[in-house]
Amino acid sequence: MGLSDQTLNIKVTNDGQLSEDKHTGIGLKNIRSRLLMLYANKASFTISQQTIRVAAEVTLPVEAVQFSSQPTHN
């Protein structure tokens, strides 16, 4: 996870192999659609094969991320 002046980057990796239809799953389509709806072209989601690991990365604009030292209550 990283924070720059303009973006928050979150990357998760795990052992495994991507399937042939890696970009056609409904969950992946939903993630991309929501990011586009909420942040226009300022956010992104990628999934890739990295040797023997699969990596998923989300990038969000910093102005969309609210940081608070107070706990949230639902």
PDB file with SEQRES, HELIX, SHEET and CRYST1 records, atoms N, CA, C and O in Angstrom:
SEQRES   1 A   74  MET GLY LEU SER ASP GLN THR LEU ASN ILE LYS VAL THR          
SEQRES   2 A   74  ASN ASP GLY GLN LEU SER GLU ASP LYS HIS THR GLY ILE          
SEQRES   3 A   74  GLY LEU LYS ASN ILE ARG SER ARG LEU LEU MET LEU TYR          
SEQRES   4 A   74  ALA ASN LYS ALA SER PHE THR ILE SER GLN GLN THR ILE          
SEQRES   5 A   74  ARG VAL ALA ALA GLU VAL THR LEU PRO VAL GLU ALA VAL          
SEQRES   6 A   74  GLN PHE SER SER GLN PRO THR HIS ASN                          
HELIX    1 AA1 ILE A   26  TYR A   39  1                                  14    
HELIX    2 AA2 ALA A   40  LYS A   42  5                                   3    
HELIX    3 AA3 VAL A   62  ALA A   64  5                                   3    
SHEET    1 AA1 4 GLY A   2  LEU A   3  0                                        
SHEET    2 AA1 4 THR A   7  ASP A  15 -1                                        
SHEET    3 AA1 4 ARG A  53  PRO A  61 -1                                        
SHEET    4 AA1 4 SER A  44  GLN A  50 -1                                        
CRYST1    1.000    1.000    1.000  90.00  90.00  90.00 P 1           1          
ATOM      1  N   MET A   1       0.860  -1.170   0.000  1.00  0.00           N  
ATOM      2  CA  MET A   1       0.000   0.000   0.000  1.00  0.00           C  
ATOM      3  C   MET A   1       0.899   1.223   0.000  1.00  0.00           C  
ATOM      4  O   MET A   1       1.921   1.260   0.685  1.00  0.00           O  
ATOM      5  N   GLY A   2       0.506   2.218  -0.774  1.00  0.00           N  
ATOM      6  CA  GLY A   2       1.314   3.427  -0.841  1.00  0.00           C  
ATOM      7  C   GLY A   2       0.440   4.645  -1.034  1.00  0.00           C  
ATOM      8  O   GLY A   2      -0.664   4.561  -1.572  1.00  0.00           O  
ATOM      9  N   LEU A   3       0.948   5.773  -0.589  1.00  0.00           N  
ATOM     10  CA  LEU A   3       0.228   7.027  -0.697  1.00  0.00           C  
ATOM     11  C   LEU A   3       1.161   8.058  -1.308  1.00  0.00           C  
ATOM     12  O   LEU A   3       2.234   8.335  -0.775  1.00  0.00           O  
ATOM     13  N   SER A   4       0.742   8.620  -2.429  1.00  0.00           N  
ATOM     14  CA  SER A   4       1.514   9.697  -3.027  1.00  0.00           C  
ATOM     15  C   SER A   4       0.743  10.991  -2.810  1.00  0.00           C  
ATOM     16  O   SER A   4      -0.260  11.007  -2.096  1.00  0.00           O  
ATOM     17  N   ASP A   5       1.203  12.067  -3.420  1.00  0.00           N  
ATOM     18  CA  ASP A   5       0.520  13.344  -3.278  1.00  0.00           C  
ATOM     19  C   ASP A   5      -0.879  13.323  -3.870  1.00  0.00           C  
ATOM     20  O   ASP A   5      -1.746  14.092  -3.455  1.00  0.00           O  
ATOM     21  N   GLN A   6      -1.102  12.434  -4.850  1.00  0.00           N  
ATOM     22  CA  GLN A   6      -2.379  12.456  -5.548  1.00  0.00           C  
ATOM     23  C   GLN A   6      -3.147  11.148  -5.533  1.00  0.00           C  
ATOM     24  O   GLN A   6      -4.334  11.141  -5.862  1.00  0.00           O  
ATOM     25  N   THR A   7      -2.512  10.034  -5.162  1.00  0.00           N  
ATOM     26  CA  THR A   7      -3.199   8.748  -5.221  1.00  0.00           C  
ATOM     27  C   THR A   7      -2.871   7.846  -4.035  1.00  0.00           C  
ATOM     28  O   THR A   7      -1.814   7.951  -3.413  1.00  0.00           O  
ATOM     29  N   LEU A   8      -3.809   6.969  -3.750  1.00  0.00           N  
ATOM     30  CA  LEU A   8      -3.620   5.884  -2.791  1.00  0.00           C  
ATOM     31  C   LEU A   8      -3.579   4.605  -3.604  1.00  0.00           C  
ATOM     32  O   LEU A   8      -4.523   4.310  -4.338  1.00  0.00           O  
ATOM     33  N   ASN A   9      -2.493   3.831  -3.486  1.00  0.00           N  
ATOM     34  CA  ASN A   9      -2.326   2.579  -4.225  1.00  0.00           C  
ATOM     35  C   ASN A   9      -2.360   1.412  -3.253  1.00  0.00           C  
ATOM     36  O   ASN A   9      -1.616   1.378  -2.272  1.00  0.00           O  
ATOM     37  N   ILE A  10      -3.229   0.463  -3.537  1.00  0.00           N  
ATOM     38  CA  ILE A  10      -3.337  -0.747  -2.717  1.00  0.00           C  
ATOM     39  C   ILE A  10      -3.084  -1.937  -3.629  1.00  0.00           C  
ATOM     40  O   ILE A  10      -3.752  -2.107  -4.648  1.00  0.00           O  
ATOM     41  N   LYS A  11      -2.096  -2.768  -3.244  1.00  0.00           N  
ATOM     42  CA  LYS A  11      -1.753  -3.930  -4.060  1.00  0.00           C  
ATOM     43  C   LYS A  11      -1.783  -5.173  -3.186  1.00  0.00           C  
ATOM     44  O   LYS A  11      -1.195  -5.199  -2.105  1.00  0.00           O  
ATOM     45  N   VAL A  12      -2.472  -6.199  -3.661  1.00  0.00           N  
ATOM     46  CA  VAL A  12      -2.588  -7.473  -2.955  1.00  0.00           C  
ATOM     47  C   VAL A  12      -2.076  -8.560  -3.889  1.00  0.00           C  
ATOM     48  O   VAL A  12      -2.469  -8.613  -5.055  1.00  0.00           O  
ATOM     49  N   THR A  13      -1.199  -9.429  -3.385  1.00  0.00           N  
ATOM     50  CA  THR A  13      -0.713 -10.545  -4.185  1.00  0.00           C  
ATOM     51  C   THR A  13      -0.970 -11.859  -3.463  1.00  0.00           C  
ATOM     52  O   THR A  13      -1.066 -11.914  -2.237  1.00  0.00           O  
ATOM     53  N   ASN A  14      -1.078 -12.919  -4.267  1.00  0.00           N  
ATOM     54  CA  ASN A  14      -1.311 -14.245  -3.716  1.00  0.00           C  
ATOM     55  C   ASN A  14      -0.766 -15.262  -4.707  1.00  0.00           C  
ATOM     56  O   ASN A  14      -0.714 -15.000  -5.909  1.00  0.00           O  
ATOM     57  N   ASP A  15      -0.363 -16.415  -4.207  1.00  0.00           N  
ATOM     58  CA  ASP A  15       0.080 -17.489  -5.097  1.00  0.00           C  
ATOM     59  C   ASP A  15      -1.084 -17.917  -5.975  1.00  0.00           C  
ATOM     60  O   ASP A  15      -2.228 -17.973  -5.523  1.00  0.00           O  
ATOM     61  N   GLY A  16      -0.789 -18.216  -7.224  1.00  0.00           N  
ATOM     62  CA  GLY A  16      -1.845 -18.719  -8.093  1.00  0.00           C  
ATOM     63  C   GLY A  16      -1.648 -18.356  -9.541  1.00  0.00           C  
ATOM     64  O   GLY A  16      -0.663 -17.721  -9.916  1.00  0.00           O  
ATOM     65  N   GLN A  17      -2.594 -18.767 -10.344  1.00  0.00           N  
ATOM     66  CA  GLN A  17      -2.599 -18.527 -11.781  1.00  0.00           C  
ATOM     67  C   GLN A  17      -3.934 -17.896 -12.166  1.00  0.00           C  
ATOM     68  O   GLN A  17      -4.991 -18.300 -11.683  1.00  0.00           O  
ATOM     69  N   LEU A  18      -3.864 -16.897 -13.046  1.00  0.00           N  
ATOM     70  CA  LEU A  18      -5.092 -16.311 -13.583  1.00  0.00           C  
ATOM     71  C   LEU A  18      -5.710 -17.282 -14.568  1.00  0.00           C  
ATOM     72  O   LEU A  18      -5.002 -17.995 -15.279  1.00  0.00           O  
ATOM     73  N   SER A  19      -7.030 -17.305 -14.607  1.00  0.00           N  
ATOM     74  CA  SER A  19      -7.706 -18.138 -15.589  1.00  0.00           C  
ATOM     75  C   SER A  19      -7.682 -17.437 -16.945  1.00  0.00           C  
ATOM     76  O   SER A  19      -7.379 -16.246 -17.026  1.00  0.00           O  
ATOM     77  N   GLU A  20      -7.995 -18.162 -17.992  1.00  0.00           N  
ATOM     78  CA  GLU A  20      -8.000 -17.609 -19.349  1.00  0.00           C  
ATOM     79  C   GLU A  20      -8.961 -16.437 -19.488  1.00  0.00           C  
ATOM     80  O   GLU A  20      -8.684 -15.494 -20.229  1.00  0.00           O  
ATOM     81  N   ASP A  21     -10.085 -16.487 -18.784  1.00  0.00           N  
ATOM     82  CA  ASP A  21     -11.107 -15.431 -18.883  1.00  0.00           C  
ATOM     83  C   ASP A  21     -10.985 -14.426 -17.742  1.00  0.00           C  
ATOM     84  O   ASP A  21     -11.991 -14.016 -17.164  1.00  0.00           O  
ATOM     85  N   LYS A  22      -9.768 -14.032 -17.421  1.00  0.00           N  
ATOM     86  CA  LYS A  22      -9.490 -13.183 -16.253  1.00  0.00           C  
ATOM     87  C   LYS A  22     -10.192 -11.831 -16.279  1.00  0.00           C  
ATOM     88  O   LYS A  22     -10.435 -11.246 -15.223  1.00  0.00           O  
ATOM     89  N   HIS A  23     -10.519 -11.329 -17.456  1.00  0.00           N  
ATOM     90  CA  HIS A  23     -11.112  -9.997 -17.536  1.00  0.00           C  
ATOM     91  C   HIS A  23     -12.619 -10.040 -17.795  1.00  0.00           C  
ATOM     92  O   HIS A  23     -13.230  -8.998 -18.034  1.00  0.00           O  
ATOM     93  N   THR A  24     -13.227 -11.226 -17.750  1.00  0.00           N  
ATOM     94  CA  THR A  24     -14.639 -11.329 -18.090  1.00  0.00           C  
ATOM     95  C   THR A  24     -15.534 -11.668 -16.901  1.00  0.00           C  
ATOM     96  O   THR A  24     -16.752 -11.754 -17.059  1.00  0.00           O  
ATOM     97  N   GLY A  25     -14.969 -11.859 -15.740  1.00  0.00           N  
ATOM     98  CA  GLY A  25     -15.774 -12.209 -14.573  1.00  0.00           C  
ATOM     99  C   GLY A  25     -16.683 -11.063 -14.157  1.00  0.00           C  
ATOM    100  O   GLY A  25     -16.307  -9.896 -14.278  1.00  0.00           O  
ATOM    101  N   ILE A  26     -17.865 -11.383 -13.673  1.00  0.00           N  
ATOM    102  CA  ILE A  26     -18.845 -10.363 -13.276  1.00  0.00           C  
ATOM    103  C   ILE A  26     -18.319  -9.524 -12.116  1.00  0.00           C  
ATOM    104  O   ILE A  26     -18.585  -8.323 -12.061  1.00  0.00           O  
ATOM    105  N   GLY A  27     -17.583 -10.128 -11.193  1.00  0.00           N  
ATOM    106  CA  GLY A  27     -17.035  -9.371 -10.064  1.00  0.00           C  
ATOM    107  C   GLY A  27     -16.032  -8.321 -10.518  1.00  0.00           C  
ATOM    108  O   GLY A  27     -16.041  -7.194 -10.023  1.00  0.00           O  
ATOM    109  N   LEU A  28     -15.168  -8.689 -11.458  1.00  0.00           N  
ATOM    110  CA  LEU A  28     -14.180  -7.745 -11.987  1.00  0.00           C  
ATOM    111  C   LEU A  28     -14.858  -6.621 -12.759  1.00  0.00           C  
ATOM    112  O   LEU A  28     -14.460  -5.461 -12.659  1.00  0.00           O  
ATOM    113  N   LYS A  29     -15.882  -6.971 -13.529  1.00  0.00           N  
ATOM    114  CA  LYS A  29     -16.646  -5.947 -14.259  1.00  0.00           C  
ATOM    115  C   LYS A  29     -17.316  -4.986 -13.284  1.00  0.00           C  
ATOM    116  O   LYS A  29     -17.332  -3.777 -13.512  1.00  0.00           O  
ATOM    117  N   ASN A  30     -17.867  -5.520 -12.202  1.00  0.00           N  
ATOM    118  CA  ASN A  30     -18.532  -4.674 -11.205  1.00  0.00           C  
ATOM    119  C   ASN A  30     -17.550  -3.720 -10.528  1.00  0.00           C  
ATOM    120  O   ASN A  30     -17.872  -2.552 -10.312  1.00  0.00           O  
ATOM    121  N   ILE A  31     -16.364  -4.205 -10.195  1.00  0.00           N  
ATOM    122  CA  ILE A  31     -15.344  -3.348  -9.569  1.00  0.00           C  
ATOM    123  C   ILE A  31     -14.993  -2.195 -10.498  1.00  0.00           C  
ATOM    124  O   ILE A  31     -14.990  -1.035 -10.086  1.00  0.00           O  
ATOM    125  N   ARG A  32     -14.698  -2.516 -11.747  1.00  0.00           N  
ATOM    126  CA  ARG A  32     -14.323  -1.475 -12.712  1.00  0.00           C  
ATOM    127  C   ARG A  32     -15.463  -0.488 -12.949  1.00  0.00           C  
ATOM    128  O   ARG A  32     -15.234   0.716 -13.058  1.00  0.00           O  
ATOM    129  N   SER A  33     -16.672  -0.992 -13.027  1.00  0.00           N  
ATOM    130  CA  SER A  33     -17.838  -0.140 -13.245  1.00  0.00           C  
ATOM    131  C   SER A  33     -18.059   0.824 -12.082  1.00  0.00           C  
ATOM    132  O   SER A  33     -18.325   2.009 -12.288  1.00  0.00           O  
ATOM    133  N   ARG A  34     -17.948   0.311 -10.868  1.00  0.00           N  
ATOM    134  CA  ARG A  34     -18.124   1.172  -9.688  1.00  0.00           C  
ATOM    135  C   ARG A  34     -17.053   2.233  -9.577  1.00  0.00           C  
ATOM    136  O   ARG A  34     -17.346   3.388  -9.266  1.00  0.00           O  
ATOM    137  N   LEU A  35     -15.808   1.849  -9.831  1.00  0.00           N  
ATOM    138  CA  LEU A  35     -14.721   2.830  -9.788  1.00  0.00           C  
ATOM    139  C   LEU A  35     -14.946   3.926 -10.822  1.00  0.00           C  
ATOM    140  O   LEU A  35     -14.730   5.105 -10.541  1.00  0.00           O  
ATOM    141  N   LEU A  36     -15.380   3.538 -12.018  1.00  0.00           N  
ATOM    142  CA  LEU A  36     -15.654   4.522 -13.059  1.00  0.00           C  
ATOM    143  C   LEU A  36     -16.806   5.436 -12.653  1.00  0.00           C  
ATOM    144  O   LEU A  36     -16.742   6.647 -12.863  1.00  0.00           O  
ATOM    145  N   MET A  37     -17.853   4.864 -12.076  1.00  0.00           N  
ATOM    146  CA  MET A  37     -19.020   5.631 -11.647  1.00  0.00           C  
ATOM    147  C   MET A  37     -18.663   6.605 -10.510  1.00  0.00           C  
ATOM    148  O   MET A  37     -19.123   7.747 -10.505  1.00  0.00           O  
ATOM    149  N   LEU A  38     -17.858   6.158  -9.564  1.00  0.00           N  
ATOM    150  CA  LEU A  38     -17.536   6.980  -8.400  1.00  0.00           C  
ATOM    151  C   LEU A  38     -16.428   7.999  -8.642  1.00  0.00           C  
ATOM    152  O   LEU A  38     -16.479   9.114  -8.123  1.00  0.00           O  
ATOM    153  N   TYR A  39     -15.421   7.611  -9.434  1.00  0.00           N  
ATOM    154  CA  TYR A  39     -14.223   8.445  -9.554  1.00  0.00           C  
ATOM    155  C   TYR A  39     -13.861   8.827 -10.987  1.00  0.00           C  
ATOM    156  O   TYR A  39     -12.793   9.392 -11.222  1.00  0.00           O  
ATOM    157  N   ALA A  40     -14.732   8.526 -11.940  1.00  0.00           N  
ATOM    158  CA  ALA A  40     -14.467   8.781 -13.359  1.00  0.00           C  
ATOM    159  C   ALA A  40     -13.158   8.092 -13.740  1.00  0.00           C  
ATOM    160  O   ALA A  40     -12.956   6.923 -13.411  1.00  0.00           O  
ATOM    161  N   ASN A  41     -12.288   8.791 -14.415  1.00  0.00           N  
ATOM    162  CA  ASN A  41     -11.019   8.193 -14.852  1.00  0.00           C  
ATOM    163  C   ASN A  41      -9.889   8.427 -13.858  1.00  0.00           C  
ATOM    164  O   ASN A  41      -8.720   8.245 -14.199  1.00  0.00           O  
ATOM    165  N   LYS A  42     -10.219   8.825 -12.646  1.00  0.00           N  
ATOM    166  CA  LYS A  42      -9.192   9.101 -11.629  1.00  0.00           C  
ATOM    167  C   LYS A  42      -8.809   7.854 -10.834  1.00  0.00           C  
ATOM    168  O   LYS A  42      -7.835   7.884 -10.083  1.00  0.00           O  
ATOM    169  N   ALA A  43      -9.550   6.765 -10.983  1.00  0.00           N  
ATOM    170  CA  ALA A  43      -9.283   5.531 -10.249  1.00  0.00           C  
ATOM    171  C   ALA A  43      -9.060   4.396 -11.241  1.00  0.00           C  
ATOM    172  O   ALA A  43      -9.468   4.473 -12.400  1.00  0.00           O  
ATOM    173  N   SER A  44      -8.403   3.341 -10.762  1.00  0.00           N  
ATOM    174  CA  SER A  44      -8.196   2.188 -11.635  1.00  0.00           C  
ATOM    175  C   SER A  44      -8.120   0.904 -10.821  1.00  0.00           C  
ATOM    176  O   SER A  44      -7.870   0.917  -9.616  1.00  0.00           O  
ATOM    177  N   PHE A  45      -8.343  -0.203 -11.516  1.00  0.00           N  
ATOM    178  CA  PHE A  45      -8.217  -1.537 -10.941  1.00  0.00           C  
ATOM    179  C   PHE A  45      -7.546  -2.419 -11.987  1.00  0.00           C  
ATOM    180  O   PHE A  45      -7.989  -2.478 -13.134  1.00  0.00           O  
ATOM    181  N   THR A  46      -6.483  -3.099 -11.591  1.00  0.00           N  
ATOM    182  CA  THR A  46      -5.819  -4.028 -12.497  1.00  0.00           C  
ATOM    183  C   THR A  46      -5.589  -5.349 -11.794  1.00  0.00           C  
ATOM    184  O   THR A  46      -5.438  -5.410 -10.573  1.00  0.00           O  
ATOM    185  N   ILE A  47      -5.566  -6.399 -12.585  1.00  0.00           N  
ATOM    186  CA  ILE A  47      -5.229  -7.724 -12.080  1.00  0.00           C  
ATOM    187  C   ILE A  47      -4.241  -8.317 -13.082  1.00  0.00           C  
ATOM    188  O   ILE A  47      -4.451  -8.238 -14.292  1.00  0.00           O  
ATOM    189  N   SER A  48      -3.158  -8.913 -12.566  1.00  0.00           N  
ATOM    190  CA  SER A  48      -2.121  -9.408 -13.472  1.00  0.00           C  
ATOM    191  C   SER A  48      -1.413 -10.625 -12.895  1.00  0.00           C  
ATOM    192  O   SER A  48      -1.392 -10.848 -11.684  1.00  0.00           O  
ATOM    193  N   GLN A  49      -0.834 -11.401 -13.801  1.00  0.00           N  
ATOM    194  CA  GLN A  49      -0.008 -12.544 -13.423  1.00  0.00           C  
ATOM    195  C   GLN A  49       1.421 -12.057 -13.269  1.00  0.00           C  
ATOM    196  O   GLN A  49       1.960 -11.414 -14.169  1.00  0.00           O  
ATOM    197  N   GLN A  50       2.035 -12.355 -12.144  1.00  0.00           N  
ATOM    198  CA  GLN A  50       3.427 -11.985 -11.893  1.00  0.00           C  
ATOM    199  C   GLN A  50       4.182 -13.242 -11.479  1.00  0.00           C  
ATOM    200  O   GLN A  50       4.202 -13.616 -10.306  1.00  0.00           O  
ATOM    201  N   THR A  51       4.793 -13.878 -12.454  1.00  0.00           N  
ATOM    202  CA  THR A  51       5.492 -15.146 -12.275  1.00  0.00           C  
ATOM    203  C   THR A  51       4.526 -16.171 -11.687  1.00  0.00           C  
ATOM    204  O   THR A  51       3.616 -16.612 -12.389  1.00  0.00           O  
ATOM    205  N   ILE A  52       4.692 -16.565 -10.423  1.00  0.00           N  
ATOM    206  CA  ILE A  52       3.808 -17.571  -9.820  1.00  0.00           C  
ATOM    207  C   ILE A  52       2.753 -16.930  -8.911  1.00  0.00           C  
ATOM    208  O   ILE A  52       2.083 -17.626  -8.148  1.00  0.00           O  
ATOM    209  N   ARG A  53       2.610 -15.616  -8.995  1.00  0.00           N  
ATOM    210  CA  ARG A  53       1.659 -14.904  -8.139  1.00  0.00           C  
ATOM    211  C   ARG A  53       0.671 -14.121  -9.001  1.00  0.00           C  
ATOM    212  O   ARG A  53       0.959 -13.766 -10.143  1.00  0.00           O  
ATOM    213  N   VAL A  54      -0.489 -13.865  -8.428  1.00  0.00           N  
ATOM    214  CA  VAL A  54      -1.495 -12.997  -9.041  1.00  0.00           C  
ATOM    215  C   VAL A  54      -1.542 -11.720  -8.220  1.00  0.00           C  
ATOM    216  O   VAL A  54      -1.575 -11.769  -6.991  1.00  0.00           O  
ATOM    217  N   ALA A  55      -1.546 -10.586  -8.890  1.00  0.00           N  
ATOM    218  CA  ALA A  55      -1.575  -9.290  -8.202  1.00  0.00           C  
ATOM    219  C   ALA A  55      -2.822  -8.518  -8.605  1.00  0.00           C  
ATOM    220  O   ALA A  55      -3.159  -8.440  -9.786  1.00  0.00           O  
ATOM    221  N   ALA A  56      -3.500  -7.951  -7.624  1.00  0.00           N  
ATOM    222  CA  ALA A  56      -4.632  -7.053  -7.854  1.00  0.00           C  
ATOM    223  C   ALA A  56      -4.251  -5.702  -7.269  1.00  0.00           C  
ATOM    224  O   ALA A  56      -3.759  -5.621  -6.144  1.00  0.00           O  
ATOM    225  N   GLU A  57      -4.480  -4.640  -8.039  1.00  0.00           N  
ATOM    226  CA  GLU A  57      -4.084  -3.310  -7.593  1.00  0.00           C  
ATOM    227  C   GLU A  57      -5.212  -2.316  -7.831  1.00  0.00           C  
ATOM    228  O   GLU A  57      -5.801  -2.261  -8.911  1.00  0.00           O  
ATOM    229  N   VAL A  58      -5.498  -1.534  -6.795  1.00  0.00           N  
ATOM    230  CA  VAL A  58      -6.503  -0.477  -6.869  1.00  0.00           C  
ATOM    231  C   VAL A  58      -5.800   0.851  -6.627  1.00  0.00           C  
ATOM    232  O   VAL A  58      -5.001   0.982  -5.700  1.00  0.00           O  
ATOM    233  N   THR A  59      -6.103   1.828  -7.462  1.00  0.00           N  
ATOM    234  CA  THR A  59      -5.570   3.173  -7.298  1.00  0.00           C  
ATOM    235  C   THR A  59      -6.744   4.128  -7.171  1.00  0.00           C  
ATOM    236  O   THR A  59      -7.634   4.144  -8.021  1.00  0.00           O  
ATOM    237  N   LEU A  60      -6.745   4.930  -6.101  1.00  0.00           N  
ATOM    238  CA  LEU A  60      -7.824   5.884  -5.830  1.00  0.00           C  
ATOM    239  C   LEU A  60      -7.244   7.284  -5.710  1.00  0.00           C  
ATOM    240  O   LEU A  60      -6.120   7.452  -5.238  1.00  0.00           O  
ATOM    241  N   PRO A  61      -8.004   8.290  -6.135  1.00  0.00           N  
ATOM    242  CA  PRO A  61      -7.536   9.660  -5.935  1.00  0.00           C  
ATOM    243  C   PRO A  61      -7.568  10.005  -4.452  1.00  0.00           C  
ATOM    244  O   PRO A  61      -8.507   9.639  -3.747  1.00  0.00           O  
ATOM    245  N   VAL A  62      -6.551  10.705  -3.983  1.00  0.00           N  
ATOM    246  CA  VAL A  62      -6.451  11.030  -2.557  1.00  0.00           C  
ATOM    247  C   VAL A  62      -7.649  11.848  -2.089  1.00  0.00           C  
ATOM    248  O   VAL A  62      -8.129  11.641  -0.975  1.00  0.00           O  
ATOM    249  N   GLU A  63      -8.138  12.764  -2.903  1.00  0.00           N  
ATOM    250  CA  GLU A  63      -9.270  13.591  -2.451  1.00  0.00           C  
ATOM    251  C   GLU A  63     -10.513  12.755  -2.181  1.00  0.00           C  
ATOM    252  O   GLU A  63     -11.416  13.208  -1.478  1.00  0.00           O  
ATOM    253  N   ALA A  64     -10.575  11.548  -2.722  1.00  0.00           N  
ATOM    254  CA  ALA A  64     -11.725  10.676  -2.490  1.00  0.00           C  
ATOM    255  C   ALA A  64     -11.573   9.840  -1.229  1.00  0.00           C  
ATOM    256  O   ALA A  64     -12.548   9.263  -0.746  1.00  0.00           O  
ATOM    257  N   VAL A  65     -10.365   9.770  -0.693  1.00  0.00           N  
ATOM    258  CA  VAL A  65     -10.093   8.957   0.495  1.00  0.00           C  
ATOM    259  C   VAL A  65     -10.164   9.844   1.720  1.00  0.00           C  
ATOM    260  O   VAL A  65      -9.449  10.841   1.818  1.00  0.00           O  
ATOM    261  N   GLN A  66     -11.027   9.482   2.652  1.00  0.00           N  
ATOM    262  CA  GLN A  66     -11.174  10.271   3.875  1.00  0.00           C  
ATOM    263  C   GLN A  66     -10.398   9.591   4.995  1.00  0.00           C  
ATOM    264  O   GLN A  66     -10.665   8.440   5.341  1.00  0.00           O  
ATOM    265  N   PHE A  67      -9.447  10.307   5.551  1.00  0.00           N  
ATOM    266  CA  PHE A  67      -8.671   9.790   6.665  1.00  0.00           C  
ATOM    267  C   PHE A  67      -9.220  10.377   7.958  1.00  0.00           C  
ATOM    268  O   PHE A  67      -9.488  11.576   8.043  1.00  0.00           O  
ATOM    269  N   SER A  68      -9.381   9.539   8.941  1.00  0.00           N  
ATOM    270  CA  SER A  68      -9.910  10.005  10.207  1.00  0.00           C  
ATOM    271  C   SER A  68      -9.260   9.240  11.340  1.00  0.00           C  
ATOM    272  O   SER A  68      -9.023   8.037  11.232  1.00  0.00           O  
ATOM    273  N   SER A  69      -8.974   9.932  12.421  1.00  0.00           N  
ATOM    274  CA  SER A  69      -8.440   9.255  13.588  1.00  0.00           C  
ATOM    275  C   SER A  69      -9.566   8.746  14.488  1.00  0.00           C  
ATOM    276  O   SER A  69      -9.319   8.042  15.467  1.00  0.00           O  
ATOM    277  N   GLN A  70     -10.794   9.106  14.149  1.00  0.00           N  
ATOM    278  CA  GLN A  70     -11.958   8.674  14.915  1.00  0.00           C  
ATOM    279  C   GLN A  70     -12.484   7.357  14.361  1.00  0.00           C  
ATOM    280  O   GLN A  70     -12.555   7.195  13.142  1.00  0.00           O  
ATOM    281  N   PRO A  71     -12.852   6.413  15.221  1.00  0.00           N  
ATOM    282  CA  PRO A  71     -13.428   5.161  14.724  1.00  0.00           C  
ATOM    283  C   PRO A  71     -14.792   5.435  14.108  1.00  0.00           C  
ATOM    284  O   PRO A  71     -15.516   6.339  14.523  1.00  0.00           O  
ATOM    285  N   THR A  72     -15.121   4.620  13.099  1.00  0.00           N  
ATOM    286  CA  THR A  72     -16.442   4.753  12.484  1.00  0.00           C  
ATOM    287  C   THR A  72     -17.398   3.783  13.147  1.00  0.00           C  
ATOM    288  O   THR A  72     -17.006   2.680  13.529  1.00  0.00           O  
ATOM    289  N   HIS A  73     -18.631   4.184  13.282  1.00  0.00           N  
ATOM    290  CA  HIS A  73     -19.663   3.343  13.893  1.00  0.00           C  
ATOM    291  C   HIS A  73     -20.781   3.152  12.900  1.00  0.00           C  
ATOM    292  O   HIS A  73     -21.244   4.112  12.283  1.00  0.00           O  
ATOM    293  N   ASN A  74     -21.217   1.923  12.743  1.00  0.00           N  
ATOM    294  CA  ASN A  74     -22.320   1.628  11.825  1.00  0.00           C  
ATOM    295  C   ASN A  74     -23.596   1.420  12.582  1.00  0.00           C  
ATOM    296  O   ASN A  74     -24.637   1.161  11.978  1.00  0.00           O  
TER     297      ASN A  74                                                      
END                                                                             
